[in-house]
Amino acid sequence: PARPRLAAPRVAMANSSHGAWFASLPADELTPLEQTLRKVILKAVSAHNGPFPLIEWIDRRVGGELETRRDESGLYEVFLRGSAPPPLIGGGGGGGGPSKEAFFATLSADAFAPAEEAMRDAVFEFLASWRSQDLATLRHLGEHPEVKRRSAAFLPRSVPLKDWIEHRIGGELEFRGNRGAEVIHLMGAAKDAVMVKYQQMQHGLPPMPPMGPPMGPPMMPPHMGVLPPPMGPPPGMMGAPAMGPHPKDAWFSSLPADELLPAELELRDAILHWLNNWQRPANRPAGSTAHLSDTGQDEKIKRARQDFLPPKIKLADWIERRIGGEVELRSVGNGQHEVFVRGAPPPETSSRGPRVSAVAAAARQENKAATAEEKDRFFESLPVDEFGPAEDAMREVLLNYLDRYSGNGAASLHEAAQEEEIARVRRDLLPKGCPVSLKDWIDRRIGGEIETRVEGDGSKGSGKVVFGQRGLLPPATGGAGGAKRRRA
């Protein structure tokens, strides 16, 4: 068959190297290689029944062999992976390039493009590899080789890296001024993502090329962020062992062994200052010591904890592992800890006995059908030093409920349990027939964060159970039950 004639070009070549290459081709016919490429493209477009996303197909399906990036005029180029020339300093677009507004308007509001996925992954790779005692800044991020490469491949020069972060992953990272530098702060959801990336790097798993479905919508609020699961092993490593330690252990192992990071020093200083200035609340009996749950009322500790600790790392774990030589914790049951400067332990005649007996008495009144042995067997089946997935979920939904609660007086546990999400998690954690009530679980497992109280005639089992964050539960509305349930 006759070879197709070429149509006259309608657009002048903006890239001189491209123009020279096209000038080397025959003017009135296709080369054999072009004929083969033409047939494959025509077949693919015809079979697709619509616009064929060639660049996205390359990124997702053969991204391990080929890579794409934009030239200075905004057009895509295709290279064998690893063979692309070094990118220009700054963004990948040319001096003119699209405006910031025009560039962001081209991006999906609901998902990341493959090149954006790779960009986000490079940012988290930098954060997971940061080991300096200095706080990581925007300048440090921009100098990271993989971030520079991905920026050059994806961002036009008219779009600074900071703008892309604020527009597209602003729910995960934010910048705060600190002595003239723009310091990177991780929002709550992003801390887990950095931990996952650290695990990948510790076990020698290289980042996968941008393939597969998008990771999720950008700019997710911290409390709604859905993190991607850890990437699996690359082809040829499918039989590799699982990625080792528990995420909590991996996070602690990422910290310096013989010194504290600046953010840790800030948290340590806040705790010691609070301990040295702690005063016994009026509702505590004489001889009482500070409880770790009391730290929730100290603004400096709350701020330092939020800035540094990932959501699933308990303050008690950090104290025991990182500053246990200065600060000592003593478990008093019910999920609570007494806390004091090491070397100055609290008196043995503390109020632990009466408090435990009061909790036990309330438990017997609340659920007479269940024996103490049955409940103990249930709690003994749970992990001692951490929460299982169902417990993590229950803790989170209860804290979220209390954050949203705006009613008069204390929140009712019965009313909270009627919410669809709490009811669903409760069925998973405490299925029908379980001898333990939701109140039991709160008191025994997260009593250091959330406290409960029986209001009304609790002695007859008819009292209303209310709950709130420890130390923030409003005073009892009256009745004998409230007085009996007051925490020592």
Salt bridges, closest charged atoms under 4 A:
GLU29 OE1 - ARG3 NH1 3.65
GLU56 OE2 - ARG60 NH2 2.85
GLU67 OE1 - ARG149 NH1 3.14
ASP71 OD2 - HIS18 ND1 3.77
GLU77 OE2 - HIS18 NE2 2.78
GLU116 OE2 - ARG168 NE 2.58
ASP121 OD1 - LYS197 NZ 3.02
GLU125 OE2 - HIS144 NE2 3.39
GLU143 OE2 - ARG139 NH1 3.15
GLU146 OE2 - ARG149 NH2 3.17
GLU146 OE2 - ARG150 NE 3.05
ASP163 OD2 - LYS100 NZ 2.75
GLU166 OE2 - LYS162 NZ 3.92
GLU172 OE2 - ARG120 NH2 2.75
GLU174 OE2 - ARG176 NE 2.69
GLU182 OE2 - LYS162 NZ 2.24
ASP249 OD1 - ARG321 NH2 3.00
GLU264 OE2 - ARG322 NE 2.68
ASP269 OD1 - ARG268 NH1 2.61
ASP294 OD1 - ARG284 NH2 2.83
GLU299 OE2 - LYS302 NZ 3.63
ASP307 OD1 - ARG176 NH1 3.24
ASP317 OD2 - LYS248 NZ 3.35
GLU326 OE2 - ARG268 NH2 2.67
GLU328 OE1 - ARG342 NH1 3.30
GLU348 OE2 - ARG330 NH1 3.33
GLU348 OE1 - ARG352 NH2 3.43
ASP376 OD1 - ARG444 NH2 3.65
GLU386 OE1 - HIS246 NE2 3.18
GLU391 OE2 - ARG445 NE 2.64
GLU419 OE1 - ARG404 NH2 2.85
ASP440 OD2 - LYS375 NZ 2.92
ASP443 OD2 - LYS439 NZ 2.86
ASP443 OD2 - ARG485 NH2 3.90
ASP443 OD1 - ARG487 NH2 3.19
GLU449 OE2 - ARG395 NH2 2.81
GLU451 OE1 - ARG470 NH1 3.68
GLU455 OE2 - ARG453 NH2 2.78
ASP457 OD2 - LYS460 NZ 3.57
